Amino acid sequence: MNRRRMRPLLSSAMMMIVLPTPCPSFSVPRRENNHSPASSSITGTTTDPTWSDLTPSSRLATSALDDGPSRPSTGWRGRMRRRMSEEDDTDDRGVDYADESGTLVRQVEDDGEYGANDATTTKTTTTTESSSRCPMSFSMTFPRYRIEYGRSSSSSSSSSRDDRVESDKRRTRRLRRGIITKLRPRSRPEDDAVARGDDGIGSPLRILSDILGEVMNPSSIGGGNIARSRRWAESSYEGEIMMGNFRWASSSSPSPSEEAAGAVVSTTNTDEDFHAAAAFWKMASDIITYLATDLPPLEDNTLGQITWYLALPETTPSVARKLCDILNWYADYSSGRIATTEGGEEADLIIRTDLDSRCDENKIPVVMFNVTFDDGVIRQLRRRHERRSLLPKADTTEKRTKAWVKRLLVQLGICPFTKSEVRSGQGLKDLGVPVASIMYRHSESLGRGSDVYLLMADAWKAISDMVAAGPSRVSSILLSAPGFDDCFDLWAGPVFAMLESCVGAIQAEEIVGVVCFHPKYVTPDGQSWPGFGQMHSVPRLKKWYNQYNSVSSAPASSASPSLTDDEIAAGGAWQRRTPHAVINVLRAEQLEAAEGRRSTGELYGRNIHVLVGKGEGSVGLDKLFEDLKREQCL
């Protein structure tokens, strides 16, 4: 399936729902309610950890998109794919993507205007300049970063069938728990079956069988009874446990320190795969923090090598492998940047992951985190750790983001379903969408190298908290990451590619979606597929604006002057320019409900007119620039 034709409503989503266009052991100081691993030194000093110490952080996870067998073909994503198949702004002769090193490659089917080679290397193409007050570009060609889930040599049709069975079980479990909520009439056969009790799905006997199955196998999707799995882990990893470099990640049994820190414990809305993804990124984040703060000094000209282990008893080997693929993709990307940067960036920490061979398909997945480092890497990690104290604090970024929400989304009406800076979802009650709180979160990660692991951990913690809270308590998330304010290419490219892929790895497309905001946001120019969560392309926005302009102006003589491509690009970009880099997480079912409430083209046409139009009531570039600068100084 051509993923360039699958743009979701996330492109137009603002806020909660701005509609569719879319270890050797270590101890880590707690970082904003994060649980720390057991403590010991790199030289082999041991600790006497308890199982509560080995319980994972309850940092839960969130978003991504997947090409797997259970990918939903209906709902807001399916309708958007059909819409994109009817009108596509990207050139059908080729597709832009970034290889493992991050290099942008365009594959073409003929020589054409793109050159004589089948694959050419290029970078972004900028097209527009704003007024003198806004000397920033407003459109560009987005590189497409593809993260492919690895296929082992033993993959076969039987493993594909196993994946489909696993996907069906996961989706059925989420439907029964209410994690997947259908706000509109069911259209998938599986959904209708659940409602009618066809084929045993939803029938009393089937429900009783499922209950008994969960009693006998609490993991429901893992590798057997949790208690039995723990006994196996205690026996197989006795040495690693004694050294403190082993962590057990179970959503049903957080450690006392996690509970004291306000960790979200298992609820009816808690999802095991979300928790596994959160624990995965939490482990990578804690490794960075440990090396930057607690690692004993290295001798000159020596290399340090450590392996940590993370047991994920409540998910499947397939999910664990995909998470490893995502982290390893970023390791390759980071290695490529270090190798190709002239004058070079200082060496950065590279983490590699793999499933431990001690766990086969009949055991719980155990992920190995392997790191190799020298004194130069440690010095850089420590400098970054010190620089984080210079970033704006959480209360400051929340105040600034709320001011932006109030000005742009509420007062200018850019999001018709957000009527205040603290709650959203207004106007959709009749469709079953409750008005609920906007969750504001903050990340202290810096916009470079291995700090991306800290950002991923913070994002997945926030998302899992949102999922566990339920739609009546939390409508959406705005997570600010001021350390990425000057790193738009990294933010909109690799970071959002990893977020999307994580959503796909745990098959959460029907639960959450991620949307990209940034103080230097630019609009896709239509020459490439920018990925989910980005703004619509300039050609599509221009078409919608012209339609809006012709309909909204009564006599033709009073029609507003047309806008140039540069001005259209600015109108798209200013809908996404926030005081700081922001990850917006939305509930997929609420996006679906909102899609049917209004016309996407009409909303975007109106928004562009309000922001940069030449008619009465338009804000203008100078005022937009001044307002954003004012919010950044609050």
Secondary structure, DSSP 8 states (H G I E B T S, - for coil): --GGG---GGGT--TTT--S-----------SS--------TTS------HHHHS------------STT---SHHHHHHHHHHHH---S-TTEEEEE-TT--EEEEESSSGGG-SSSEEE----B-----TT--S--EE----B-------TT--HHHHHHHHHHHHHHHHHHHHHTSS---S---SHHHHHHHHTGGGTTSHHHHHHHHHHHHH-TTSSSSS-HHHHHHHHHHHTHHHHHHT-EEE--TT---HHHHHTT-----TT--HHHHHHHHHHHHHHHHHHHHHHT-----TT--EEEEEEEE-TTS-HHHHHHHHHHHHHHHHHHHHHHHH-TT------EEEEEE-TT--TTS--EEEEEEEE-HHHHHHHHHHHHHGGGS--HHHHHHHHHHHIIIIIIIS-SSTT--SSSEE-TT-GGGT---EEEEEEE---BSSTTHHHHHHHHHHHHHHHHHHH-TTTEEEEEEE-TBTTT-HHHIIIIIHHHHHHHHHHTT-TTTEEEEEE-TT--EE-SSS---TTS---HHHHHHHHHHHHHHHSSSGGG------HHHHHHHHHTTS--SS-EEEEEEHHHHHHHHTTS-HHHHHHHHHHHHH-SSTT---HHHHHHHHHHHHT-
